[in-house]
Amino acid sequence: QVQLVESGGGLVQAGGSLRLSCAASGRTFSMYYMGWFRQAPGKEREFVAAIRWNGGNQYYADSVKGRVTIARDNGKNTLTLQMNSLKPEDTAVYYCAASRRLIVVVTTSSEYDYWGQGTQVTVSS
């Protein structure tokens, strides 16, 4: 089992920045990919970014590309999401996720085996 705990959400004005963190514990050696998804009220959960746990290949949704950076610290078992130039449409609950699969479709939530509880990000206009 892998446990994921997000932190760093909050209220920010449009144009501002936030840094989300996800602390992983448990059988972290079993993870191959980690990602961030978000879900706004009344909408489906959507992919934001993903990274290969060992090797660092990064993947981004078009809606956040250029404004968001995903990174991992293997030594600290921590995943981060640096978000800049935030927009009101970025408002959502952000979830950290981990996959045990060697080959995944990183944009598909069902490819991930473990999820955090989520952290709220609210961007005011």
Summary of the structure (lengths in Angstrom):
residues: 125
radius of gyration: 13.4
end to end distance: 39.8
largest distance: 41.1
contacts: 376
relative contact order: 0.32
helix: 7%
strand: 51%
